Amino acid sequence: MYVPTKIFFTKGVGRHKDYLQSFELALRDAKIEKCNLVTVSSIYPAGCKRIPTEDGLKSLQAGQITFAVMARNATNEPNRLIAASIGVATPADNSQYGYLSEHHPYGETDEKAGEYAEDLAATMLATTLGVEFEPDTGWDEREKLYKMSGKIVKTYNVTQSAEGDKNALWTTVIACGILLP
C-alpha cells in the first residue's frame, strides 16, 4: 500500500505553436517535466506534511513515476484569460484526510480562481466532517464558520493564470500538488 507522507505545490505557464509543446513548457516552468506524472483524485492524505517546493523538487528523479493532483487549462485565443488552481483544505485532526480541488476556468483572475478552488476543497471537507453551513452564503462567511468549527484548520490555494498569446500561440497553465512517499 502506498500512502504519500509529503506534498508540495508548483505551477507553470508554457507558450508554443503546438498544443502539446505548450504543455511541456508549462511542466518545465513548474520544474516537473522530468517526471512521469500520474494524475490522481483529490484526497489530502492523513498526516501528510506540506514541504517547500524546492525541497520536493530535489527529491525527484528523471523518469520517476510521480503522483500529482493537476489542474490544467489551455487556449490559443489571443488575450483569453485562463487559470488553473488547486484548492486545499486540511482538518484540525491530523489523523483525518483533507481535500484538494482542481479548478480550470476561463475569464477568472488568480484571486477569483484561487478562492473558488479553496472554497470547493473546504466545502468537500466540511460535508465530510459534518460541519453545518448554509451553501448560499459567501465564501468569506463560510471560511470563518469552517475555521470556527474547530474541525478545519487550514485552507489555501495554488493558482496560475495567463492571457492567451497575442499571436495565437497555445498558452497552457498548470497548478499541481505533487505527492511523495
Secondary structure, 3 states (H helix, E strand, C coil): CCCCCEEEEEEEEEEECCHHHHHHHHHHHCCCCCCEEEECCCEECCCCEECCHHHHHHCCCCCCEEEEEEEEEEECCCCCEEEEEEEEEEECCCCCCEEEEEECCECCCHHHHHHHHHHHHHHHHHHHHCCCCCCCCCHHHHHHHHHHCCCEEEEEEEEEEEECCCCCCEEEEEEEEEEEC
